[in-house]
């Protein structure tokens, strides 16, 4: 998505241009073979994929609200920090998964073009309050993303386990506390255990669900 820091700089210039007067998409693409250190096509494609600009019915390029928020700042570095933060928040790029690991480890794993972006945004060496806050907020975004993925994975596992037990026993697993059919939610993880049903023959089993913090599937004999 980000080919170079030059593309992000060129998008900053485009937004400055659009603040003064709008320009038609075709005019932009044909009138600027180069735009800053990037190309007009790269600038247009990147800004469009990020939903920072759109094309009006009149054919003119128009900044979106998201794009305006992403290109705020008083200078190049501050605008670059804002752009990177919005990319992380909206797109969750693969490299951003390294952010919660801390600055040193994240930097070591970044692709070169991303490392250059961070360097020119003063996010590598500076420890000002603004930069520290940027790292805290961006890391928090990716921690939340990772947590949602873990929850989704757990829920899929729970559903498969419930389906398996239903198919195996012919009965939906029951919640131990409520003694009713269990509806899977994201609030808990569940431990599935086979127990004997005292009201039936010894060869029969029923399944109950025990709420717990970590998902575990118990294989019990009997």
Residue frames as qw, qx, qy, qz and C-alpha x, y, z in Angstrom:
[[0.000, 0.885, 0.466, 0.000, 0.00, 0.00, 0.00],
 [0.139, -0.946, 0.168, 0.240, 2.83, 2.40, 0.84],
 [0.852, 0.422, -0.022, 0.308, 5.46, 2.26, -1.87],
 [0.543, 0.181, -0.219, 0.791, 7.60, 5.06, -0.50],
 [0.203, -0.598, -0.396, 0.666, 7.58, 8.03, 1.82],
 [0.063, -0.129, 0.347, 0.927, 7.62, 10.15, -1.35],
 [0.195, -0.431, -0.754, -0.455, 4.10, 8.97, -2.15],
 [0.329, -0.687, -0.581, 0.286, 2.83, 10.14, 1.23],
 [0.225, -0.433, 0.007, 0.873, 4.58, 13.48, 0.79],
 [0.026, -0.101, -0.577, -0.810, 3.01, 13.85, -2.65],
 [0.257, -0.602, -0.739, -0.158, -0.43, 13.13, -1.16],
 [0.290, -0.623, -0.334, 0.645, 0.22, 15.91, 1.36],
 [0.103, -0.233, 0.306, 0.918, 0.97, 18.23, -1.57],
 [0.126, -0.355, -0.752, -0.541, -2.18, 17.12, -3.36],
 [0.276, -0.695, -0.639, 0.180, -4.28, 17.99, -0.32],
 [0.218, -0.522, -0.058, 0.822, -2.62, 21.39, -0.11],
 [0.016, 0.008, 0.570, 0.821, -3.47, 21.85, -3.78],
 [0.208, -0.495, -0.786, -0.308, -7.09, 20.78, -3.31],
 [0.233, -0.627, -0.481, 0.566, -7.51, 23.25, -0.46],
 [0.051, -0.398, 0.177, 0.899, -6.85, 26.05, -2.96],
 [0.615, 0.348, -0.172, -0.686, -8.87, 24.70, -5.88],
 [0.831, 0.051, 0.541, -0.116, -10.19, 21.36, -7.09],
 [0.144, 0.503, -0.688, -0.503, -8.73, 19.54, -10.05],
 [0.884, 0.182, -0.097, -0.420, -10.34, 17.00, -12.36],
 [0.840, -0.257, 0.470, 0.086, -9.12, 13.43, -12.11],
 [0.800, 0.468, 0.239, 0.292, -8.25, 13.24, -15.82],
 [0.209, 0.922, -0.173, 0.276, -6.45, 16.58, -15.66],
 [0.522, -0.718, 0.454, -0.075, -4.43, 15.42, -12.68],
 [0.864, -0.084, 0.472, 0.153, -3.44, 12.09, -14.23],
 [0.706, 0.548, 0.252, 0.371, -2.56, 13.46, -17.66],
 [0.127, 0.945, -0.077, 0.291, -1.16, 16.82, -16.59],
 [0.327, -0.755, 0.542, -0.168, 1.30, 15.48, -14.02],
 [0.839, 0.232, -0.491, 0.028, 3.38, 12.54, -15.17],
 [0.516, 0.003, -0.601, 0.610, 5.44, 13.23, -12.05],
 [0.388, -0.798, -0.167, -0.430, 4.01, 14.62, -8.86],
 [0.512, -0.764, 0.383, -0.088, 6.67, 15.47, -6.34],
 [0.083, -0.506, 0.850, 0.123, 9.00, 12.49, -6.13],
 [0.514, 0.186, 0.827, -0.131, 6.16, 10.13, -7.06],
 [0.005, 0.155, 0.679, 0.717, 3.88, 9.76, -10.05],
 [0.460, -0.077, 0.031, -0.884, 0.38, 11.14, -10.39],
 [0.743, -0.081, -0.561, -0.357, -0.97, 7.63, -10.94],
 [0.520, -0.052, -0.743, 0.418, 0.69, 6.29, -7.78],
 [0.072, -0.025, 0.394, -0.916, -0.59, 9.25, -5.76],
 [0.602, -0.065, -0.193, -0.772, -4.11, 8.81, -7.11],
 [0.729, -0.061, -0.668, -0.136, -4.15, 5.02, -6.63],
 [0.392, -0.029, -0.709, 0.586, -2.76, 5.17, -3.09],
 [0.195, -0.012, 0.302, -0.933, -5.04, 8.00, -1.93],
 [0.664, -0.062, -0.339, -0.664, -8.06, 6.26, -3.47],
 [0.673, -0.067, -0.734, 0.057, -7.27, 2.87, -1.89],
 [0.264, -0.083, -0.629, 0.726, -6.91, 4.60, 1.46],
 [0.093, -0.756, -0.637, -0.123, -10.29, 6.33, 0.89],
 [0.317, -0.477, -0.146, 0.807, -8.60, 9.71, 1.30],
 [0.209, 0.332, -0.250, -0.885, -9.95, 11.10, -1.99],
 [0.507, 0.412, 0.756, -0.040, -12.90, 10.34, -4.22],
 [0.112, 0.059, 0.506, 0.853, -14.05, 11.45, -7.64],
 [0.349, 0.411, 0.411, -0.736, -17.18, 13.61, -7.72],
 [0.604, 0.550, 0.577, -0.009, -19.84, 13.32, -10.42],
 [0.271, 0.934, -0.085, -0.217, -18.26, 16.38, -12.01],
 [0.853, 0.389, -0.173, 0.301, -15.03, 14.40, -12.40],
 [0.052, 0.793, -0.393, 0.463, -13.15, 16.46, -9.84],
 [0.602, -0.016, -0.692, 0.397, -11.00, 15.00, -7.10],
 [0.438, -0.707, -0.013, -0.555, -12.48, 15.68, -3.67],
 [0.143, 0.310, -0.802, 0.489, -10.84, 15.06, -0.27],
 [0.617, -0.456, -0.613, -0.188, -12.86, 12.78, 1.99],
 [0.503, -0.793, 0.114, -0.325, -13.37, 13.45, 5.68],
 [0.922, -0.291, 0.110, 0.229, -11.01, 10.57, 6.47],
 [0.690, 0.405, 0.043, 0.598, -8.46, 12.04, 4.09],
 [0.034, -0.834, 0.072, -0.546, -8.68, 15.45, 5.70],
 [0.719, -0.667, 0.156, -0.123, -8.11, 13.92, 9.13],
 [0.928, -0.056, 0.135, 0.343, -5.16, 11.91, 7.81],
 [0.577, 0.438, 0.072, 0.686, -3.40, 14.93, 6.34],
 [0.294, -0.942, -0.081, -0.139, -3.53, 17.29, 9.29],
 [0.776, -0.285, -0.044, 0.561, -0.34, 18.79, 10.62],
 [0.038, -0.952, 0.039, 0.302, 1.83, 21.87, 10.68],
 [0.073, 0.712, -0.627, -0.308, 4.76, 20.40, 8.78],
 [0.626, 0.314, -0.667, -0.254, 5.95, 17.34, 6.87],
 [0.213, 0.146, -0.915, 0.309, 6.81, 15.15, 9.91],
 [0.352, 0.115, 0.598, -0.710, 3.59, 15.90, 11.81],
 [0.706, 0.308, -0.148, -0.621, 1.48, 15.21, 8.71],
 [0.522, 0.303, -0.792, -0.096, 3.41, 12.01, 8.12],
 [0.046, -0.055, 0.865, -0.497, 2.73, 10.84, 11.69],
 [0.555, 0.238, 0.323, -0.729, -0.94, 11.57, 11.17],
 [0.669, 0.357, -0.464, -0.457, -0.98, 9.67, 7.87],
 [0.346, 0.226, -0.902, 0.124, 0.70, 6.64, 9.40],
 [0.246, 0.036, 0.726, -0.642, -1.66, 6.65, 12.38],
 [0.659, 0.298, 0.101, -0.683, -4.72, 6.70, 10.13],
 [0.597, 0.343, -0.675, -0.267, -3.32, 3.93, 7.92],
 [0.139, 0.125, -0.920, 0.345, -2.78, 1.78, 11.01],
 [0.380, 0.147, 0.545, -0.733, -6.21, 2.60, 12.43],
 [0.683, 0.378, 0.016, -0.624, -8.17, 1.96, 9.24],
 [0.727, 0.460, -0.451, -0.239, -6.16, -0.68, 7.39],
 [0.796, -0.450, 0.398, -0.074, -4.21, -2.69, 9.99],
 [0.617, 0.623, -0.477, -0.067, -1.26, -3.36, 7.68],
 [0.931, -0.067, -0.328, 0.146, 0.82, -6.46, 8.35],
 [0.499, 0.336, -0.402, 0.690, 3.86, -4.53, 9.56],
 [0.314, -0.578, 0.154, -0.737, 1.74, -2.71, 12.15],
 [0.881, -0.348, -0.292, -0.128, 1.29, -5.98, 14.06],
 [0.694, 0.112, -0.397, 0.590, 4.83, -5.41, 15.33],
 [0.062, -0.678, 0.099, -0.725, 3.96, -2.16, 17.12],
 [0.720, -0.628, -0.011, -0.295, 2.86, -3.72, 20.44],
 [0.911, -0.049, -0.198, 0.358, 6.25, -5.45, 20.69],
 [0.435, -0.751, 0.035, 0.495, 7.92, -2.10, 21.35],
 [0.305, 0.891, -0.180, -0.283, 9.85, 0.39, 19.29],
 [0.183, -0.606, 0.735, 0.244, 13.14, -1.51, 19.04],
 [0.476, 0.061, 0.873, 0.092, 11.66, -4.83, 17.95],
 [0.522, 0.717, 0.404, -0.225, 9.13, -3.20, 15.63],
 [0.194, 0.855, -0.335, -0.344, 11.79, -1.19, 13.83],
 [0.288, -0.408, 0.836, 0.229, 13.92, -4.30, 13.34],
 [0.453, 0.263, 0.850, 0.058, 11.03, -6.04, 11.57],
 [0.386, 0.750, 0.179, -0.506, 9.78, -3.16, 9.43],
 [0.709, 0.486, 0.324, 0.394, 10.20, -3.23, 5.64],
 [0.474, -0.081, 0.045, 0.876, 12.71, -0.61, 4.50],
 [0.014, -0.491, -0.359, -0.794, 10.08, 1.72, 3.02],
 [0.522, -0.738, -0.392, -0.173, 8.13, 1.71, 6.29],
 [0.670, -0.411, -0.171, 0.595, 11.27, 2.25, 8.32],
 [0.310, 0.188, 0.171, 0.916, 12.02, 5.30, 6.15],
 [0.273, -0.670, -0.408, -0.557, 8.51, 6.64, 6.75],
 [0.656, -0.672, -0.310, 0.145, 8.94, 6.27, 10.52],
 [0.613, -0.163, -0.033, 0.773, 12.38, 7.85, 10.37],
 [0.143, 0.309, 0.236, 0.910, 11.19, 10.92, 8.48],
 [0.439, -0.690, -0.394, -0.420, 8.16, 11.20, 10.79],
 [0.000, 0.559, -0.553, 0.617, 10.63, 11.46, 13.71],
 [0.851, -0.337, -0.037, -0.401, 9.17, 8.31, 15.25],
 [0.884, 0.123, -0.386, 0.232, 12.45, 6.46, 15.71],
 [0.533, 0.150, -0.429, 0.713, 14.81, 8.62, 17.72],
 [0.191, -0.447, 0.112, -0.867, 12.63, 11.34, 19.21],
 [0.340, -0.326, -0.842, 0.264, 11.12, 10.68, 22.65],
 [0.179, -0.165, 0.098, -0.965, 8.97, 13.79, 22.89],
 [0.408, 0.179, 0.672, -0.592, 5.58, 13.55, 24.56],
 [0.643, 0.441, -0.100, -0.618, 3.86, 13.70, 21.16],
 [0.487, 0.388, -0.758, -0.197, 5.92, 10.81, 19.79],
 [0.052, -0.083, 0.924, -0.370, 5.47, 8.68, 22.90],
 [0.536, 0.291, 0.434, -0.662, 1.71, 9.26, 22.72],
 [0.616, 0.440, -0.416, -0.504, 1.73, 8.27, 19.03],
 [0.319, 0.257, -0.912, 0.016, 3.37, 4.94, 19.84],
 [0.235, 0.074, 0.799, -0.549, 1.01, 4.27, 22.76],
 [0.600, 0.375, 0.203, -0.677, -2.11, 4.98, 20.71],
 [0.604, 0.440, -0.537, -0.391, -1.01, 3.09, 17.60],
 [0.161, 0.210, -0.949, 0.172, 0.14, 0.11, 19.65],
 [0.395, 0.154, 0.657, -0.623, -3.22, 0.07, 21.45],
 [0.664, 0.394, -0.158, -0.616, -5.03, -0.06, 18.11],
 [0.556, 0.349, -0.735, -0.169, -3.09, -3.15, 17.05],
 [0.067, -0.098, 0.896, -0.427, -3.49, -4.83, 20.45],
 [0.571, 0.256, 0.389, -0.676, -7.25, -4.42, 20.08],
 [0.667, 0.421, -0.424, -0.445, -7.10, -5.88, 16.57],
 [0.311, 0.286, -0.901, 0.097, -5.12, -8.89, 17.83],
 [0.285, 0.035, 0.757, -0.587, -7.61, -9.40, 20.66],
 [0.684, 0.333, 0.079, -0.644, -10.56, -9.36, 18.24],
 [0.593, 0.397, -0.656, -0.247, -8.82, -11.95, 16.08],
 [0.082, 0.175, -0.926, 0.324, -8.20, -14.18, 19.10],
 [0.483, 0.173, 0.535, -0.671, -11.84, -13.91, 20.14],
 [0.702, 0.400, -0.218, -0.547, -13.03, -14.70, 16.61],
 [0.436, 0.339, -0.833, -0.036, -10.74, -17.73, 16.47],
 [0.129, -0.056, 0.854, -0.501, -12.00, -18.92, 19.84],
 [0.612, 0.265, 0.287, -0.688, -15.64, -18.53, 18.81],
 [0.669, 0.388, -0.498, -0.393, -15.06, -20.50, 15.62],
 [0.259, 0.241, -0.915, 0.192, -13.44, -23.25, 17.68],
 [0.337, 0.064, 0.679, -0.649, -16.32, -23.25, 20.13],
 [0.695, 0.321, -0.018, -0.643, -18.89, -23.51, 17.36],
 [0.586, 0.350, -0.706, -0.190, -17.06, -26.43, 15.76],
 [0.069, 0.146, -0.902, 0.400, -16.80, -28.17, 19.12],
 [0.502, 0.169, 0.470, -0.706, -20.49, -27.66, 19.85],
 [0.716, 0.361, -0.295, -0.521, -21.42, -28.97, 16.40],
 [0.407, 0.309, -0.859, 0.032, -19.18, -32.01, 16.88],
 [0.134, -0.014, 0.833, -0.537, -20.74, -32.82, 20.26],
 [0.617, 0.263, 0.191, -0.717, -24.23, -32.30, 18.86],
 [0.688, 0.364, -0.511, -0.364, -23.53, -34.67, 15.99],
 [0.282, 0.268, -0.895, 0.216, -21.87, -37.22, 18.30],
 [0.090, 0.113, 0.823, -0.549, -24.53, -37.30, 21.01],
 [0.089, -0.516, -0.742, -0.418, -27.63, -36.09, 19.18],
 [0.304, -0.841, -0.420, 0.156, -28.11, -33.41, 21.84],
 [0.220, 0.813, -0.128, 0.524, -27.02, -29.81, 22.07],
 [0.493, 0.001, -0.568, 0.658, -24.46, -29.26, 24.87],
 [0.358, -0.827, -0.389, -0.190, -25.96, -27.66, 27.95],
 [0.082, 0.652, -0.380, 0.651, -24.65, -24.91, 30.18],
 [0.462, -0.130, -0.792, 0.376, -23.89, -26.37, 33.59],
 [0.004, 0.109, 0.443, -0.890, -25.26, -23.34, 35.37],
 [0.467, 0.160, 0.016, -0.869, -28.48, -22.71, 33.47],
 [0.454, 0.117, 0.882, -0.053, -29.20, -26.28, 32.25],
 [0.586, 0.697, 0.273, -0.312, -30.31, -24.92, 28.92],
 [0.783, 0.441, 0.213, 0.384, -28.97, -24.96, 25.39],
 [0.442, -0.570, 0.101, 0.685, -25.76, -22.97, 25.15],
 [0.479, 0.854, 0.150, 0.136, -25.59, -20.06, 22.74],
 [0.720, -0.039, -0.018, 0.693, -21.98, -19.20, 21.97],
 [0.002, 0.996, 0.085, 0.017, -20.95, -15.67, 22.85],
 [0.562, 0.565, -0.312, 0.518, -17.68, -13.78, 22.85],
 [0.394, -0.780, 0.222, -0.433, -17.85, -13.17, 26.60],
 [0.720, -0.461, 0.506, -0.109, -16.48, -16.55, 27.66],
 [0.375, 0.382, -0.819, -0.205, -14.40, -19.47, 26.58],
 [0.858, -0.199, 0.115, -0.459, -15.78, -22.91, 27.21],
 [0.085, -0.371, 0.924, -0.029, -14.43, -26.23, 28.36],
 [0.795, 0.045, -0.280, -0.537, -16.31, -29.12, 26.85],
 [0.140, -0.311, 0.910, -0.235, -16.45, -32.29, 28.90],
 [0.631, -0.135, -0.646, -0.407, -18.33, -35.55, 28.53],
 [0.280, -0.245, 0.705, -0.604, -20.17, -36.68, 31.65],
 [0.113, -0.213, -0.966, -0.091, -22.41, -39.59, 32.41],
 [0.479, -0.286, -0.130, -0.820, -26.12, -39.02, 32.49],
 [0.169, -0.114, 0.883, -0.422, -27.34, -40.83, 35.62],
 [0.641, 0.261, 0.336, -0.639, -30.88, -41.04, 34.25],
 [0.786, 0.456, -0.283, -0.306, -29.78, -43.15, 31.30],
 [0.985, -0.055, -0.025, 0.159, -27.77, -46.30, 30.77],
 [0.570, -0.639, 0.256, 0.448, -24.06, -46.29, 31.52],
 [0.597, 0.158, 0.491, 0.615, -23.23, -46.25, 27.82],
 [0.175, 0.845, 0.369, 0.346, -25.01, -42.97, 27.31],
 [0.440, -0.244, -0.168, 0.848, -23.37, -39.61, 27.82],
 [0.141, 0.930, 0.328, 0.093, -24.41, -36.04, 27.76],
 [0.545, 0.261, -0.054, 0.794, -22.30, -32.97, 27.21],
 [0.243, -0.906, -0.296, 0.182, -22.07, -29.92, 29.41],
 [0.448, 0.646, -0.068, 0.615, -20.24, -26.67, 28.98],
 [0.576, -0.627, -0.266, 0.452, -18.13, -25.17, 31.76],
 [0.212, 0.952, -0.016, 0.219, -17.34, -21.46, 31.48],
 [0.739, -0.427, 0.069, 0.516, -13.65, -20.73, 31.89],
 [0.019, -0.858, 0.180, 0.480, -11.07, -18.18, 30.83],
 [0.041, 0.525, -0.723, -0.446, -9.10, -20.29, 28.39],
 [0.849, 0.227, -0.143, -0.456, -10.56, -22.58, 25.75],
 [0.120, -0.383, 0.916, 0.001, -9.70, -26.24, 26.30],
 [0.815, 0.038, -0.325, -0.478, -11.26, -29.37, 24.85],
 [0.414, -0.402, 0.776, -0.255, -11.16, -32.24, 27.31],
 [0.677, 0.135, -0.647, -0.324, -11.19, -35.77, 25.99],
 [0.465, -0.339, 0.668, -0.471, -12.57, -37.99, 28.75],
 [0.331, 0.046, -0.917, -0.219, -13.18, -41.70, 28.67],
 [0.334, 0.038, 0.689, -0.642, -16.20, -43.46, 29.98]]
